[in-house]
Amino acid sequence: MSVSLLGRANRRHFVRHPLQGLLAVLGVALGVAMVISIDLAATSTHRAFALSMAALTGHYTHHIRSHGPDGLPEALFARLRTEAGLHESAPAIEGFASLAGTTLRLVGFDPFAERNAGSRFARASRGDSSLRLLTEPGSVLLSAVSAGRLGVRVGDTLEVTLATQPQRLRVVGLIEADGPPDPALEGVILADMATAQELLGRVGWLDRIDLVLDGSSASEARVRALLPPGVTLASAAGRQSATQNMTAAFELNLRAMSLLALLVGSFLIYNTMAFSVLQRRELLASLRLLGATGRQLLAEILLEAALLGLLGSALGLALGGLAARALLHMVTRTINDLYFVLTVSELIVDPLVLASGAGLGVAVAVLAALGPAVEAALTSPILTRARSGAEHSMRRALPWLGAVAVLALLGAGALLTVDLPGLAPAIAGVFLLLLGYGLLTPLALVAGTRLAARWGTAVAGARQGPGRAWLLRLAVRGIAASLSRTGLAIAALTIAVAVSIGVGTMIESFRGTIAEWLEQILQADIYIAAPSSTSRASPPLPPDLAGQLAGIPGVDRLSPGRRLFLDTSLGESELLVLDPPYLDRPGFRFRDGDGRRLWARFPELEGLLVSEPYAQRHRLRVGDPVGLGTPSGPVSLPVAGIFFDYRSDQGLIVMHRRLFERYWPAAASTTLGLYLAPGADFASVRAEVERRLAALGEPLMVRSNREIRAASLETFERTFAITQVLRLLAVGVAFIGIVSALLALQTERGRELAVLRAIGLTPRQTGALVLLQTGCMGLIAGCLAVPLGLAVAVALVQVINLRSFGWTMALTVSGPPLFLAVALALLAALLAGLYPARRAMRIAPALALREE
């Protein structure tokens, strides 16, 4: 048979049933849009980070940094440049300024060291404005992109907060000078080195020294020989890679959620193609009898699926681009909250991401249609014309589906229980869990409809009499009778609702664990800290602050703390230095051993306490050594205990103040906790603290533990906002799927309903029959989703989160969300059945029977 004739005859089905094709296209579009939006947002953040680092690092290949809390003395730069002849070098100091709710990066540079052509700030060091930077106090350069975004012009004055102090900065020019705006410099303020040191309160000190080396081990060894103890040389590329890798697990989780929506969308494609094959069984049989080969039918149906996938992918690319702009802000906010400061001003559209998304959509559509296409190609024309043949084939395939489901579930169990490196095996295990459970759905559906029929008949008969129970029995048995059509629709809705249950339970468990953790670590009544524009910056407090506040009536004890980042044998690590006043109240919950006894010995410990994420990330156990870079040289200290902590997936190290001051010079604290005496009035103590701070002229933050707890939970909610959005979209895709399935189901049952109408069923009873059937489908899907959702929750809480973030959380399961999920499935099915029920009520029996 001619291929063109076959195509025209076959594709008229979607002309006659445009809504089914439209729903399939929309399902693929939503799945592709989720994948594309996450990929574009992640690509934009990666690109912005790489451009920012390239702009700030320039052509420099190595950094020199200090292990001390104060940084490098600037005399070291002068000695390296003059005595060692390292002329391709430049000093660097950075800080963060807050301006109208925006965080800007203040960078101090030396115009004389940046004059070579390959310098990062070559234009700024050569322009007329560089002279003004050297001669006018408080003068800065601003990136052109930031100036345009903030509405700032050359000559304007910026009112910013720097190192806890309000400052006035005068913009005397643009960093790019007369060149084009550079998006890589977004959020950067440039100042002369002396000005930046004065503004940051670090006169005479540097953050690092950037230099160019030829990459040979001999040149690196020569530089290291010139460095004093506590100062190290590191590769610029390695440092950038380590920083960017912080967000890898976060982004992988987002991509897994987006792929989950595409998986649900593939069920939708399978639904559409399977139903289209069932509806065209007579046409396909006639085409076979007229000479069409099975291979031609197979190619034609796969071509249809590819066209649907292509249309859905095209729409998904457009929707994904729009969604990516909204997600970009949420992703950037989460990265700033948890990892490092990043300013992303524009969405970068990568053609490779678009091409991969479109290809993924088409591939999923073709693979989803492969089963129905093979069935249509292999089935004989005589059997194809009989509707019962499809159901017989479906029931004959149930044992094979069960076997494949068991294999998938066994594979999921292996991937989730065996401690394999990386996060991908665990995510694959969750996908296999969903797939295996979905394949078991038809078997569970057969058993469930039998029970539902018996239970529903008994209930209906008791309430309304045996004369009314037949309608419910007919609706329930009709689900099992059309297993080839209803099984997949219920499986898709089951998986979507189960994912909603699993993600919701994970978030609830996380919220409860975070609340308990905050209760334990926030033991002081009042906390004082310097305001900071970033999560990583911790400005020091005035040295005599504790003495000024110790005499306030009602203050029982004080607890100073210091937070800093230092180089270790395991990379840059966050260090928290504590001096707790009460050793009978453990500040942490420890994973192993007697936590109370360990905390009581904290001041005498000759070792470190590390958080669970830190131990998980670096494969540490109690007793393992960790090398620390100190001003006097590297020191190795053992891990004395591992505690639960949820502030960051990077983890942190904790040591007592006595041990810290043995290796580092005495330094100012970055936080101060005030413990009130029993019966002290909190409001009056806080008012006195604020009065004394105002008298000192120190703009410090005074917050209660309740305020810190509320702010921490707000950050938590922001972190999971993206997950909530993806969760709702996945349910939306499943809703579209069940609408499509029900429309096809009622179209297929038109003649059956016409027969029922002809033997006495009223239009109202016909509509009730359809709604009862769809309601039962939703109820069955909701009930099946509960155990699967709990299994997904266990996998997310105890496997995925532990492997990706290193967090052990207690699983929290409450009844109301589970009942709500079942109600959601029931409501979705009933809403999806309204239009099919209306169509069923309008069936003309005579016309339908004439077609029969």
N, C-alpha and C positions, 0 to 999 in steps of 0.2 A: 504493500500500500504506500502511496505517496506520503512522504513525511509532512509536507505542507498541508495536505488534506487531513491527515491524522491530527496535526496540531490544531487546525481550525475546528474540527469536530470536537476535539477534546476540551479546548479552552473555552468553549461556550458556557461551560459549567460556571465559571467565575463571572461571566457576564450575567448569567441568570441569578447568581448568588453573590453579589458584590460585597455584601456585609461580611461574609466569611473570609474572603480574601483580604478585606480591609483590616479585620481583627488580627489576622495572621501577620500582616505587614506591621501593624502597630505593636504586636508583641515582640517581634524581632527588633523593631526600632527602639523600644524602651530598653531592651537588653543591651543592644549596641551602644545606645546613648549613655548608659551607666558605665560601660567599660571605657568608652571614649572620654567621658568627662573626668573620670579618675585618672586615666593615663595622661590627658592633657594637663590637668592640674599638677600631677606629680612631675611631668616633664618640665612644666613652667618653673616650678620651685627648684628643680635640679639645675635648670639653665640659669635661673637668676642667681643661685648660689655660686655656680661655676664662674659666671661673669663677674660677680661681686668679688670673689676671691682672686680672679685674674686681674681685676682692676686694682685691688689693694695690694696684691703681691707683685704684680708687674712681671719683669723678667727674672726676678730673684729666684734662686733655686734652693736656698737653705735659710733656716732661721736659727738664731742664737737666743736661747731663753734661759731664765734663771729658775731654780727650784725655790728660791726665797719668796716670801709673801710680798715683798716690796718691788720686785723686778730686778732689772740690771742697772748698776750705776752708769751714768752717761760717760764717765771717764774711761770705761772699758771700750766704748766705741772709738773715742779719740786715740786710744793706745793701739787698737787693732788697725785703724786706718793709717796711722803715721808710722808706727814701729814695725807692724807686720806687712804693710803695703797692700792691705785689702781695700783698694780704692773703689771697687764696684760693691759698695755697701752703703746702707742707709739706716738711720735709727727710726724706730716706730713706737708710737704710743697711741692708745685708743681708749675711748670712753663712750658712754651713751648719754644722749641728751633727750629730754622729754619736752615736746613742743605741741601744745594743743591736742593731746591724746596720741601723738605720733612719736615713735622712737626713731631718733636719728643717730648715726654713728659719727662721733667726732674723731678725726684722724689727725695726729700731729706729724708733720714731715719737715725735713730739712731741705729748703730750696736749693742750697748749694750742692747737696749730694744727689739731687734728682734732676740735674741738668742734662744728663746724657740722653741720647735719642731713644733708647729703649726703656727709659724710666716710666713708671706708672703715672707720674704726675709731671711729665715733661712740659706740657703746655702751661700748667699752673706755675711751674718754677721759672718759666721764661717770660711770662706776660708782665705787663705793667702792674698788675695787681699784686705780684709777688713782692714788690718793693713796699707796697702799703701793708702787707702782712708783717713785714719786718719792722716797720716804723710806727704803726698805729695799734695801740693796745685794743684787744677785744675784736680785732678784724678777722674775718673768715671768708672762705669761698664756699659756695653752695653748688651742688650739681644742678644742671639745667633742668633735668626731669623733675627733681624735687621742688625747684623754684616754681616751675609751671604748675605742679600739683598743689602747692601751698599758696600760690598767688603772691610770691615774694619777688621783689625786683632789686636790682643792684642799688645799694644805698639804704635799703630798709634795715630796721633793727629787729632782731629776733629775741623774744623773751623766753628763755629756756631755763630748765633746771639741770644743773650739772654737779655731780658729787654732793647732792643734798642741798646745794646752794643755788638760789636764783641768779642768773647771769644775763647780761645784755650783750649780744653779739651783733656786730655790724657787718652786713654782707657787702664786701667791696668788689666782688666779681664772681664769675662762674668758674668752676673747675675746668670745664672744657675750653675756657677762653673764647676765642672766635670760632672754634670747631663745632661740629654737629653735636646735639645732645647725645649723651652716652647712657643708655638704660642701665648699664652695669654699675654706674655710680649713684643709682637711686638711693636716697636716704643717707648720703655722705656729706659731712661738713669737714672742710679742710682748713687747718690752721697751722701757723708756724710752730715749730717744736716748742719754743719757749712759751708761747701763748697757750698751747695745749697743756703743757705741764703745769702752768699757773692755774688754768681753769679747773684742772682735775685734782689740784692739790698735791702734785707729785713732782715738785721741782727737783731736778737732779737725777731723776729716775726714768728708765725706759721700760717698755713692755718687752721689746725684742730688738734684735739687730738683723736686718735682712741683708743677704750677700749673695754674690754669684760665684759658684765654684764650677770647675770643669767636670765634676761628677766622679773623678777618680778617687780611689781610697787613699792615695797618698796626699791629695790636697785636703781631704777631710781630716786625716790624721794630723796634718800640719796645723790646721786650725784648732783642733781639739787640744793639742799640746799647749796652745797659747791661752786656753781658758782656765779661769780659777775654779776651785772646787764649788760644786753646786750649780755650775753653768754648763748647758749641754747644746750640742749642735744637732739639728734635725732637718730632714728633708721637707721642703714646702709641699710637695705633691703628696707625701704620705700623711701629713697633717690634714690636708684638705680632704683626702679620701676617708680618713678616720672620722672626721666631723660629719661628712655627708652620710656615712654608713649608719649613723645614729638613727636615721629615720627609715631604715630599710624594712624593719618588721612592721612599723606603722603603715607604710605604703603597701606592703604585701597583704596585710589584713584588708585594706580597702579594696585592693584588686580582687581578693577572694570573694568579697561581698558582691562586687559588680559582676563577676563571672557567675555567681549564683543566680542572679537575675537572668542572665543569658541562658543558664541551664533551664530555668523555669520557662523562658521563652522558647526553648527547643521543644518542650512538651507541647507548647501551643502550636508550633509548626507540625509536630507529629499529629496532633489532634486534627488540624485542618486538612493535612494530606490524607490521613487515614479516613476521615469522614468523606472527603471528596471522592476517594476511591470507592467507598461503600455506596455513596449516592449515585455514582456513575457505573455501578457494576453491570447494569444491563447494557449501557452504551459500550463499555469496555468489552463485554462478551460479544456484542454485535460486531465491533471492530475486529475482534479476533476471528470471528466466523467469516468476515469479509476479506481476510488475508493479512491483517496486522500481526506481526510476530511479537512474541513476548519481549524480545530485546528492544523493539521499537516502543512498546508501551513503557518499559523500564526507563528508557532514555527520555521519553516525553514527560513522564511524571517527575523525574529528577530535574528536567529543564524547568518545569513549572515551579518546583521548590526553589531552584536557583534564582528564578526571576522574582519570586516573592522575597527571598532573602536579599536580593540586590535592591529591590524597592525599599524594604525595611531598613537595610543598611544606609541607604541614601538619606532616608528620613532620620535615622538614628544619628548620623553624622551632624545634621543640622541641630537636632535636639541636644546632642552631646556637647556641641560647641557652646550653646546657651547655658546648659547646666554647668559646664566647666568654669564659666565666669563666676557663678555663684559659689561653687565648691572651692574655687581657688582661695577665696577669702577665708573659708572655714579651715582648709588645710594649712594655710599660712599661719592662722591664729593658733592652731594646735601645735605647730612646729615651734612657734615663739613661746608658747606656754611650757612646752616640755623639753625642748632641745636647745635651740640657739636662735639668735635674732636674725630675721630674714625679712627683707622688704621686696615684695613682688608687685610691680606696677602694671604689668601687662601679661596677657595670656599668649603664650607662644604656641602657635599651631604647627605641629610637626607633621609633615606629609606622611612620614613613615607610620606614625600613630594612626592617622586616618586610614591609610591603606590596610594596616593590620586589622583595624576594627571592622572595616568593610569586608575584608576577606574572612574574618571570623564569623560575621553574621551570615554570609553566603555558605560557608562550610557547615555551620551548625544547621542551617535550613536543609541542605542537601543530606546530611547525615540523619537528621530527624525524619526525612521522607524516605529514606532507603528501605525501611521495613515495609511500609505500605506499597512502595513501588515493586519490590521483589514479590510480595504477595500477589499483586495484580498481574505481574508477568508470569508467575508460575502456576496460577490457578487455572483450571480448565474452564472453557467458556460455559459449559453446562452448569458447573458448580457456581460459577461467578454470578449467573443469573438468579440463583436462589439466595435469598437473604439468610436463610438458616445455615447456608454453607459457611458464611463468615463467622457466625456464632459457634458453629461446630469446630471450625479451625481455631478459634480463640480458646475454647475450652480444652481442645486437644493440646494446645501450647502451654496450658497452665503448669503442668509438672516441669516443663523445661524452664519456664519463667521462675518457678520456685527454686530450681537448682541453681540458676544463674544468680538469683537473689541471695541464696545462702553463700555462694562463693564471694559475692561482692561484700556481704556482711563480714565474712571471715577475713577478707582482705582489709576491710576497714578496721576490724579489731586488731589485726597485726600492726597496721600502720599507726594506730593510736596508742597501743600499749608498749610497743618496742621503742626504746629511746634512740631514735635515729637522728643524726645531725641535721640541722636546718629545719625550717618551718614548712617547706613544701610537702614532705610526706604526711604531716599531720593534716594539712588542708586537703590533700588528696584522700586521706582517710575519711574526712567529713563528707566529701563528695561521694565516695563509695557507700557510705552509710545511707545517704539520701537516696542514691540510686537503688541500692539493694532493698530498702524499705519500700520505695516506689514500685519495684517489680513485684513485691509481695502483696501490694494493695489489691489486685484482682482476686487473689485467693481469700484475703480477709473480707473482701466485698461479698463474695458468695456466702461465706459463713455469717457475716453481719446482716445481710438482707434476710436470711432465714430467721435469725433471732429477732430482728426488727419486725418482721411480719407477724411472728407469734406474739411478741410483746405488744405491738401496736394493735393487733386484732383484739387481744384481751382487754386492753385499756379502752379502745373505742367501743367494744361491745358492752363493757361495764357502764360506760358513761352515756352512750347514745343508743344502745340496743344492737343486737346482731345484724339488723338490716343496714346499718351504716358502716359496719366494719369492712365490707367488701371493697369500698373505694380505696381505703388505706392499704388493704392487702394487695389490691391490683397495682397500686403505685409502687409499692416496695418490690413486688415480684417483677415488675417491669424493668427495674434497675438491673437485676441479675440477668434477666432475659436479654438485655442489650449490653452485655458485658464488654463487647468490643468497642462500644462507644462511650459507655459510662465509666469504665475502669480507668482510662487515661485521664479523663477530666477530674475524677476524684483524686487520683494520684497527684496531679499537678497542684490541686488545691491543698491536699494534705501536706505536700512538701513546703509550699509557701507558708502555710499557717505554722507548721513545725519550725521553720526557720524563724518566724516571728516569735514563737514561744522560746526557742533557744536563745536568741539574741536578747529578748526581754529578760529572761531569767539570768543571763550573764550580767546584764547591766544592773539588775536588782542585787545580785550577789556582790558585784563590785561596789555598789553604793553602800551596802551594809558593811562590807569589810573596811572600806575607807572610813566610814563613820566610827567604827570601833578603833581603828588605828589612830585616828585623830584624837579620840578620847584618851588614848594611852600616851601619846607623845606630847600632847599639849597640856602639861601638868602645871605650869606657871599660870598665874591669874592675869598678868599683864606682860606684854612683850613690847620691847622698844627696838626699833631698827631704823636705819637710814633709808629714805625712799630710794628706790632703784627703778630704772626704766626697763630693765630686763630681768629674766629669771636667773641669769648666771652672775650678774654683777652684785656684789655685796660690799657696799662702802663701809669703811670703818667708823666706829663710834668714837666720840671724844674720850681720851684716855682716862680722865678723872670722873667720868659719868657715874660709875658705880658708887664712888664716894659721895657724890652730890645727892644721890637718891637713897642711900642706905639709912639716913636718919629720919625718913618720912614716917610719921606715926602710922602704924598698921602694916608696915612692910616687915615681914619676918626674915626672909632670906633672899639673896640675889643669885642668879645663875648666868654667868657670862658664857658666850659661845662665839665661835669663829668659823666662818665658812670660806673655803678657798679651793682653787683648782691647782693641782700639782702633777708633775710628771712622775710616773711610776714604771716599774718593769712591765706593766700591763697596759701602758698608754696613759694619756691624761685622765686623771680621776678626781672626783669631787671628795674633799676632805672636810669632815665636820668635827670640830674640836669642842668638847663639852666639859663642864665642871659642875655636875649635878649636886644640889645641896642635900638631897634625900636619897640615901642608898638603899632604903627599904622599899622604894617605889620604883620598880624597873621602868626605865624609859622606853624599852622596846620589848616586843614579844619574840623570844628566841626560838629558832627552829629545832635545835637539838640541845639536850642536856638541861640542867637546872638553871633557868634564867635568873631566878632571884639570887642564887648563890654567885653566879657570874657577875651580876650587876653590883652586888655588895663588894666584890673584889676589883671593881672597875678602876679605882685610883691607883691600885698597885699592879695592874696588868702590864706585862712587858710584851704586849701584842696588840693586834687590831681587831676591832669589830667590823664586819663587813655586812652589807645588806644582801638579802637573798638574790636580787637581780644581779648584783656585782659578782656574787659567787657563781650564779648560773651562767653568766656571760663568759666568765674566765675559768670555769670548771675548777673552782676552789673548794677545798674541804678544810675543816678545822685542823690546824697544824701546818697547813701549807704556807710557805714564805711568800711575802710580797715585798719587792724592792721599792724603796722610796728615795727620790732625789732630794737631798737636804743641802743647805748651804755649806756644810762641812764634808759633803760627799755622799755617795749612795749608802743606804742603810737597809738591811733586810729584817723584817719583823714578821712573826707568825700570825696566822689567823686564829684568834682566841674564841670567836663565836660568830654565828651567822644569825641575823635577825630579819624579821619580816618588815618590809618597807615598800611604800607604793608612791613615792614622790616622783620617781623617774625610772624608766627601764634601763638606764645606764648604770644605776646603782651608786653607792657611795661607801666611803671608809670613815669610821669613827674612831677617835682616840681621845684619851683623857688629856686635859690641859697640862698636867704634870709631864706626861711623856712628850707632848708636843714641844714644850719649852726646853726640853733636854736637847733637841736637835735644831730647833729654830729659835731665833732671838725673840724675846718677848714682843708681842705685837698687839695692837688694839683689837678689841672684840668687834664683831659685826652685828651681834644681837645680845640683848640683855633681858632675862626673864625675872620678874618680880613675883615672889610668893607672899601672899598676904597672911597675916596672923589670923587664927580663928576668931570670928566675930568682928573682924575689921569691915568697915563700910567701903565697898568697892568704889562707889561714885566719888566719895570724898578723897580717897587715895589717888584715884585717877586724875581728879581735878588738881590735886597738889603736884602730881608728877608733871602734868602739862604746864602748870604755872612755873615750875622750876626750869623746865626745858625752855620755855619762852624767855625767862630771865637770862638763860645762858646764850640765847640767840641761836639755838640749834633747831633747824626745821626737821625734827625727827618724827617718825610715825609711832603713835601709841595705840596699840590695839589689844583688845581682850582676846582670850582664847576662843570665845564664842565667835567673834568677828573673823578670826583667822580660819576657824572651822567653816564658816559660811562661805568665805572667799575660796577655800580649797574645794568645797563641794560645787561651787559655781564653775571653777576650772574643770572639774570632772564632767559636769554636764556639757560644757563646750566641747570637751574631747570626744564625747560620744554622740554629739549632734549629727555628725556625718553618718555614723552607723545607723542612727534612727531614720535618717532620710533614705538610705539605701534599703533599709528593712521595709519601709512603707512602699517603696517602688517595687520591690520583689512581690509583695502582696498584690499590688496593683496589676502587675503582669499576670499573676495567677487569676485574678478576677476577670481579666479580659479573656483568659483561656477558658474559664468555665462558661462565660457568656457564649463564646464561639462553640463550645461543645454542646451546650443546651440548644442553641439555634439549629445546629446540624441534627441533633437528636430529634427535635420536634419536627423538622422537615422530613426526616427519615420515617417518622411515625405518623405522618399525615394520613396515610391510608388506614392504618390501624385505628386511629382516632375516629376516622370517618365511619368505620364499621361499628365502633362503639356508639357513635351518634345515631347510626341507622337502627340499632337495636334498642334505643331508648335513652341513651345518655344525654342529658340536657347540656346546653352550652356552659352553664354555671358549673355543673359537675365536671365537664371537660377541663375547664380552667383550674378547678380545685385539684383534679387529678395531676395536672402538670405541676402545680405548685407543691403538692404533697410529694411528688417525686423529686423535684429539685430540692425541697427542704430536707428530705431524707438523705439525698446525696451530700448536702452541706453538713448535716449532722454526723453522718458516717465519716466524712473527711475530717471534721473537727475532733471526733473521738479518736480516730486513728492518728491524728497529729499530736495528741498529748504525749504518748510514750516516745514518739520520735523526737518531739521537741525537747523532752527531758534528756534524751540521749545526746542530742546536739548540744544542749546546755552543759552536760558533763564534759563533752569533748572540748567545748570552748573554754570552760572555766579551768578544768584540771589538766588540759593538754595544750591547747592553742596558746592561751595566755601565759602558761608557764614556760613554754618553749620560745615564745616571741618576746615577752616582756620580763620573764623571770619572776612572776608574781604567783604566789600560792593564795588562793581565795577559798573561803568557805561557801559551798553551794547553798543558796537560799531559794527555797521553793515555797510559794504561797498559793493558796487555792484560788483567790479571785482572778488573777491573771489567766489561769488555766481555763476557768469557766468563761472568762471574757473571750479567749481565743476560740473556744467552741461556739460561742454566740456569734463571733465575727464570721466564722465559716458558714454558719446557718444563715446569717443575714446576707452574706455575699451571694450564697446560692439562691435565696429567695428573691433578692433584687435581680439577679441574673435571669430568673425564671419568669419575671413579670411580662416581658415582651413575648417570649415563646408561648406563655399561657394565653395572652391576648390573641395571638395568631391562631392558637388551637381552638379558641372559642368561636372564631370566625370561619372555621372550615365548613365548606359546602359539601355535605355528605354525598349528594348525587354526583357532583363533578369529580370528587376524589374516587368514588367507586367506579365511575365511567372510565377513569384513567387506569384503574386496576384491571 
